[in-house]
Amino acid sequence: MVLFLLLVLAAVILGIIGVAAAGLGYLLFIGIAVFVLALVLAAARLSGRTKRRTLR
């Protein structure tokens, strides 16, 4: 969970810098990519937890 929050925070910061600074629009796209990566990692962790449970 900490990794997810750090990745989301980094994505937000990169996005803000990419929008605010002239000529650094590529940081916005990097921020979007980091955010998507964070969502994929969170989804993988959640799906992995549900598969390990067995019904009794």
N, C-alpha and C positions, 0 to 999 in steps of 0.2 A: 504494500500500500504506500509505503514511503517513496519507493521508486516511481510509482504512478504519479504521486503528487509533485515530486521533483521534476518529472518530465513535463507535466502540465504547466508548472510554474515557468520552466525554461521556455516552453512554447509561447506562453503569454508574453514574456519579456522580449523574446526575439520578434514576435509579432508587433509589439508596440514600437520597438526600435526600428523595425523594417518600415512601418507606416510613417513614423515621425521623421526619420532622417532621410534627407534627399540622397538618392543614389544607392541606398541600401535596401532596395525592394526585395533583393534575393533573401534577406533575413526573414522576411514575411513568409516566403515559401519554405524555408528551412523550419520555421516555427510551426507551420501547418503540418509538415512531414513529421516533426517530433510529436505533435499532438496526435496524429493518426497512429504513430508507433505506440504511444502510451495507451491508446484505446485498444489496440490489438493485443498488447501485453496484458491489459486488464481482462479482456475477454478470454484470453488463453488461460489465465489463472483461474477465472471463475468456471470455465468449462472443465478444467482439469479437476477441480474440487468435486464437481457433481458426478463425475464418472467414477471416482474412487469409492463412493458410498455404496454399500450393498444393503439390500432390503432383507430383513429377517422375518 
